[in-house]
Structures are given as structure tokens and as C-alpha cells.
Amino acid sequence: MKTFSQSISPILIILFLVSGLQFTSAQTVLETNASLLDATIYSRGASLHHTAKQLSIPSGNSELVINQIAQNVNPQSIRVTSESNQITILSVSFERDYLVKGENMSSQYVELKKKYEDAKEILDAMTNARKGEESTLALLEENRKFGGQNGVSPTSLAAMIKYYRAEYKILAANIVELKSTEQEQQKTVDKLKKQMQEAGGSGQNAGQLVVRLNANEAVKTNFDINYFTDNVYWTPFYEIRVDNLNEPVQLVYKANVSQNTGIDWKQIKMAFSSGNPRRNNNAPQLNPWWVGFQREQEVTVEMMLQGKAAGVQIENAVVTAPSNDMAVVEENQLTTSFVVNTPYDVYSNQKPQAVQLKQYQLPAKYSYFTAPRLDDAAFLVAKVSDWAKYNLLPGNANLIIDNNFAGSSYINPNSTEDTLTLSLGRDERIVTKRERINEEGSTSFFGTSQKRVYTYEISIRNSRKESVDIDVKEQFPLSTEKDIEIKLLETSNAKVDNDKGELSWNLNIKSGETKKLKVSYSVKLPKDKVISGM
């Protein structure tokens, strides 16, 4: 026999579940969109600052969902604050928002999407019309057997052939025409689809923050949201202009910025920082430095490229040079930032966008440089003093000489020199040549040793209309072995750097003049040895 308690227990369970659901749903869930105000951009990553304004927060516990957050967020960097002291933020968590809303799409993307959908609708109509004609043609072909067992009269047969021929011709022509227009429309649809992908701004896979909070009383307040996100990049880029060698170098300082955060940046202010929050900020500790013999195969390609292998050194080319204040330079204890007050749109499509930061007029001394052992060209260089005040960072540069694009160069301000040298490109009107002039009879043997003499002649011709100053550099070998003896025999009054193995001249060459320099040195080594590196 079923007891009362047995029959009532399922009902009680349902009542408990319902009341539990009502209890849990008593917490108010609010939803809003964050507005991006500004971004501090590092070489990789950015600190984004959003706001959510005039939100009505009820008394007690509630949950606030903030949409339109970057799709990748460093959880430790999230800071959500309210201007009201009546609100206590209990917790903040980050989630992905896969239900993208239209307001997270850029106006450019929305316009292209509308054009794409209209073009796709026309394409679908053409496809359906073609398929209708093809079905009618198939039906006509299926019914061309006629007459049955009793046959058909010649008059009827002629009429039906005439009808079939006319209809087939019309349907076939329609199908050909529809296929042609359909192919053209398909090209339009494909182009619009590619343009949508190019433009970005689809707002896909954005993120959201879930903020759990408690309010002592119902308030209306603003929230500030700050966090660090990856997939944002900026690199310095320069434009160096030289119109006259009697005028300063014009240097335009730019930033190439790109981002793929999942949200489009619309009319925001940006600051470009030289800092890097991802870098290890712990001061190093010294440990014992142990050395030993190194096997030859341990010298890796990576070590060579970093200039760490013996006898291998990699040096970067040195370049610089434009003062419209598009950005304000702010310097703090550790970094320098360029604050751009003009709002910009930057779409989430990873495409670099150029932002002008500064423009400088750099007082410079112009001269030429050549090192014919490495390159027989003469390079125009500008030497800039007191360059540290321009807050330059390493970056590529376009060269604009006499209002014409002259190629690319590189600015490397990571130097301890007082003068920054900017390489402005080759001047074909200054011809340099280096050749050996004693190929024969330059080797002699004495007892257990052999001696070889090397003599080179360097000629520089100035074909410009005016005289030029040119720095010439040449090298002589340095020995790592005590049994190899190297002696300079002739230097043409060069400045000698025995530590680097360099010879330097500073010449003034008149228009149409050719100057020649002679360098000679001897190399002495044991007779049974073969020298390498010469």
C-alpha cells in the first residue's frame, strides 16, 4: 500500500527545485557594452582603457556582463573600478563572446556586408532561373517520344518537330546567357567577400567580462575597465628627406600599428610606448662564470648571427633623420611615450596603419663615406649631433632625396657615440675603385719562413659639380697567431687603428678630380703553414 509520504516526496522535490531556481535567479543580471577610450601600445601588446557609463545598479548582489572586450586578455591585468563608494566589486572573470552583435561591427564592414548580401541575392536568383530553364529543357527532351502504337500523321509530326526545335533553341539560348551573367555575378560576389575580409571589422570572437558586485543602495554610476591584451603591435618607421645639402635633414617620425584583438578601435586616442610589460623585470643575479674548451662544431649559426662566435661580428647599418607635433612626448622613470591626441580608427585586421608622431628639422653635417674593400660605392651620410633629445627608436626608414624615392635605410640609435650617422644612399657621381697592384713576385722565402707583400691602390673620382668631403676606410688583417707577423709598409698618411685593423682618411676632392691612395702590408708566417682569411 502506497503511503502518504511516498506519494508526496516527488512533489516536494519539484517544489524545492523550483524554489531553489527562484532563489538563484533573484540575483539581477545586467548587460552593457564597453566603449574603448584610449590605448597605450607597446612593441607587442597594449593596455586598453574602456568605460561603461551611467549604469543603474540595484541594491544588493548583482552580476554585470560587459561586452566588446578584446578576445585575448591577461587575467592578472584586469582592473574594473566604479566611481561610486557604495559599490563593492566581488569578482571579475573573463569569457569569450561568441554571440557577436551588430554594434561590434565597423561601419565599413557593415556597408560591404550589405553589398555582399545584395549581390549574393542576385546571384541566387540567376542560379534559380538557370536551373528552371535546364529543368524545362530536360522535360522537353523526356517528352519527345510521341505517337504511341497507333503512330502519328505526317502533318502532326511536322508540327511537333517545328515546336520542339523552336522551344529547344529558346531554352538553350536562355541557359547560355544565364550561365554567362551568373559567372560575372559570381566574380562580383567573390570580390566583395575578399574585400570584407580585407577590411576587417566583423567583430568576431570578442570577449566579455563578468563582474559580480554588491551595492549598499541602488546607484547610477560609471565603470572604468583596464587590461592588457596581446595581438597589438607597433614599430617605429621613418621618412628621411634631403632636398639640399645646405639645409637640415627633415625627419618624419611615424608609427606602424596593427591589431587583431577581435574589436575595432573607433576614434580612440593612442599612446606609443618604448616599454615592454612582457619583459622580465627582475634584476639579474651574478653566478660563477665557468669557461672551458669549446669544440669547433659548437659554434652554431645562431651564435654567428648574434656576433658571438670568435672572428664573426654583425653590425647594423646606422641611419636617421623629420617638427609638426602630432604627438606629445611624455617621459617617465623608465620609458618614453608618444601620446597622439588625434582620434584614430584601427580595424581588427592585422593590417599596418601609419600614424605620424613627430617631424624634426635635424641640423646635420653632410659628407660622403666609402669602404671599397666591402663596397665600391660612395654613400652620402648626415652626421647629427645632440641626437638623444629626439627620442628615436630603432626602425626602417624611407629615403627621399631631391623629392625622389631613393631606397630604404635603417636608423639605429642604440649607440654610445655623440654623433648619429645617417646613411642617405649611394651617389653614383662619386666613383671608387680598389685593385691589387703587385700580383706577381710578391712572395719571398727566408729560411723557415715565408713573406708575402700585399699592395692595393684606391682611387676616388668626383664627378659632381662641387667639391666633396669623403671619409675613406680600408682594412689590414690582424693575426690571432703569434707565428703570423703583419707589418704595415705604406699607409698614404692614414690614421691607423691597430686594435681594429683600420685605416682612415678624410679627403676633400674637387669637382672632376681623382685622388689615389696606396696601402701596402706584409704577412710573414712559417714556410710549412698556409694562411687562411686573406
Secondary structure as the mmCIF struct_conf table of DSSP 4:
data_model
#
loop_
_struct_conf.conf_type_id
_struct_conf.id
_struct_conf.beg_label_comp_id
_struct_conf.beg_label_asym_id
_struct_conf.beg_label_seq_id
_struct_conf.end_label_comp_id
_struct_conf.end_label_asym_id
_struct_conf.end_label_seq_id
HELX_RH_AL_P HELX_RH_AL_P1 PHE A 4 THR A 24
TURN_TY1_P TURN_TY1_P1 SER A 25 ALA A 26
BEND BEND1 GLN A 27 GLN A 27
STRN STRN1 THR A 28 ASN A 33
STRN STRN2 SER A 35 ILE A 41
BEND BEND2 SER A 43 SER A 43
STRN STRN3 ARG A 44 ILE A 57
BEND BEND3 SER A 59 SER A 59
STRN STRN4 GLY A 60 ILE A 69
BEND BEND4 GLN A 71 ASN A 72
HELX_RH_3T_P HELX_RH_3T_P1 PRO A 75 SER A 77
STRN STRN5 ARG A 79 SER A 82
BEND BEND5 GLU A 83 GLU A 83
TURN_TY1_P TURN_TY1_P2 ASN A 85 GLN A 86
STRN STRN6 ILE A 87 ASP A 97
BEND BEND6 LEU A 99 LEU A 99
HELX_RH_3T_P HELX_RH_3T_P2 GLY A 102 ASN A 104
BEND BEND7 MET A 105 MET A 105
HELX_RH_AL_P HELX_RH_AL_P2 SER A 107 GLU A 142
TURN_TY1_P TURN_TY1_P3 ASN A 143 ASN A 143
HELX_RH_3T_P HELX_RH_3T_P3 GLY A 148 ASN A 150
HELX_RH_AL_P HELX_RH_AL_P3 PRO A 154 ALA A 199
TURN_TY1_P TURN_TY1_P4 GLN A 204 ASN A 205
STRN STRN7 ALA A 206 ALA A 215
BEND BEND8 ASN A 216 GLU A 217
STRN STRN8 VAL A 219 VAL A 242
BEND BEND9 ASP A 243 ASP A 243
TURN_TY1_P TURN_TY1_P5 LEU A 245 ASN A 246
BEND BEND10 GLU A 247 GLU A 247
HELX_LH_PP_P HELX_LH_PP_P1 PRO A 248 PRO A 248
STRN STRN9 VAL A 249 GLN A 259
BEND BEND11 THR A 261 ILE A 263
STRN STRN10 TRP A 265 SER A 273
BEND BEND12 SER A 274 SER A 274
TURN_TY1_P TURN_TY1_P6 PRO A 277 ARG A 278
BEND BEND13 ARG A 279 ARG A 279
BEND BEND14 ASN A 282 ASN A 282
HELX_LH_PP_P HELX_LH_PP_P2 ALA A 283 PRO A 284
HELX_RH_3T_P HELX_RH_3T_P4 GLU A 296 GLU A 298
HELX_RH_AL_P HELX_RH_AL_P4 VAL A 301 LEU A 305
TURN_TY1_P TURN_TY1_P7 GLN A 306 GLY A 307
BEND BEND15 ALA A 309 ALA A 309
TURN_TY1_P TURN_TY1_P8 ALA A 310 GLY A 311
BEND BEND16 MET A 326 MET A 326
STRN STRN11 ALA A 327 GLU A 331
BEND BEND17 GLN A 333 LEU A 334
STRN STRN12 THR A 336 VAL A 346
STRN STRN13 SER A 348 SER A 348
BEND BEND18 ASN A 349 ASN A 349
STRN STRN14 GLN A 353 LEU A 362
STRN STRN15 ALA A 364 ALA A 371
TURN_TY1_P TURN_TY1_P9 PRO A 372 LEU A 374
STRN STRN16 ASP A 375 SER A 385
BEND BEND19 ASP A 386 ASP A 386
HELX_RH_3T_P HELX_RH_3T_P5 TRP A 387 TYR A 390
BEND BEND20 PRO A 394 PRO A 394
STRN STRN17 GLY A 395 ILE A 401
TURN_TY1_P TURN_TY1_P10 ASP A 402 ASN A 403
STRN STRN18 ASN A 404 ILE A 411
BEND BEND21 ASP A 418 ASP A 418
STRN STRN19 THR A 419 ARG A 426
TURN_TY1_P TURN_TY1_P11 GLU A 428 ARG A 429
STRN STRN20 ILE A 430 ARG A 436
BEND BEND22 ILE A 437 ILE A 437
BEND BEND23 GLU A 440 GLY A 441
STRN STRN21 THR A 443 PHE A 446
TURN_TY1_P TURN_TY1_P12 GLY A 447 THR A 448
STRN STRN22 SER A 449 ASN A 462
BEND BEND24 ARG A 464 GLU A 466
STRN STRN23 VAL A 468 GLN A 475
BEND BEND25 THR A 480 GLU A 481
TURN_TY1_P TURN_TY1_P13 LYS A 482 ASP A 483
STRN STRN24 GLU A 485 GLU A 490
BEND BEND26 SER A 492 ASN A 493
HELX_LH_PP_P HELX_LH_PP_P3 ALA A 494 ALA A 494
STRN STRN25 LYS A 495 ASP A 497
TURN_TY1_P TURN_TY1_P14 ASN A 498 GLY A 501
STRN STRN26 GLU A 502 ILE A 509
TURN_TY1_P TURN_TY1_P15 SER A 511 GLY A 512
STRN STRN27 THR A 514 PRO A 526
TURN_TY1_P TURN_TY1_P16 LYS A 527 ASP A 528
#
